[in-house]
Amino acid sequence: MNDADRLAALERRVAALEKRSQVPPSVPDEEVFWALDGLLARVGDPGAVLITGHVTLPDGRVARWQESAGTADLLDGDWSQHVASLAALAHPARIRLLGEVLRGAATASDLTRIDGMGTSGQVYHHLRQLVAAGWLHTLGGGRYEVPVARVVPLLTTLLGARR
């Protein structure tokens, strides 16, 4: 790659980073906080947390999901019971596998062909971890998919990790 090509590639990468970091255009608070306003109308202090979403996946499945929990219930709960589920997400290969599977159910064989994914044994190990934690389930023919009930929680977990 010559200097001009490297410079052009760098400029594209910088532009993409700048675009991702831009603050969205100013929107009136009543439009920005419509979900929060609905939550506030339903709960008092000390508050609650709500996650919700509507997703149409590339394979046509639709995930519509919402869950809320009171602040006191969350703060007083046993967080350690969620470690296995969160730990299953805490590996770059597993996150990558979930992203690939969300784009359409795939076989382990398909997933082993992804550049940099590792050996078939490593892929099967990661798939077993994700199935055990409930982030994936198996379909007939050795195919995997993210259960519809886990799509929005997965995406909101990733969204929260951006902060």
Secondary structure by P-SEA (a helix, b strand, c coil): ccaaaaaaaaaaaaaaaaaaaccccccccccccaaaaaaaaccccccbbbbbbcccccccbbbbbbbbbcaaaaaacccccaaaaaaaaccaaaaaaaaaaaaccccaaaaaaccccccaaaaaaaaaaaaaaccccccccccccccccaaaaaaaaaaaaac
